[in-house]
Amino acid sequence: MIDRDHGLSVSRQAKVPGISRGSVYYLPRPASDAEPALMRRIDGLHLEHPFAGSRMLEGLLQAEGHEVGRLHVSTPMKRMAIEALCRRLNTSKPAPRHKVYP
């Protein structure tokens, strides 16, 4: 779509279809070899402890000897669509138009 050898500049070529210029220059980093193993272990820990969030999973992984931080745990959790099972805010409030029966 974007031709770097074209007469128009890359920024003008990106402007025509409405693509941001930063996405043209972005090159994704390849995943490391240890990441699939870490994701597999996060999935296993989530099955054992479904209430554990990224902070608790970070502690569990560090206890097993992995050197990870909370953000290194939360990013694979987002990719795998994993989240902790817990109560959310305002779930006990009734809906505004819900009919109240005496």
Secondary structure, DSSP 8 states (H G I E B T S, - for coil): ---TTSSS-HHHHHHTTT--HHHHH-------TTHHHHHHHHHHHHHH-TT--HHHHHHHHHHTT----HHHHHHHHHHTT-------TT-SS--TT-----
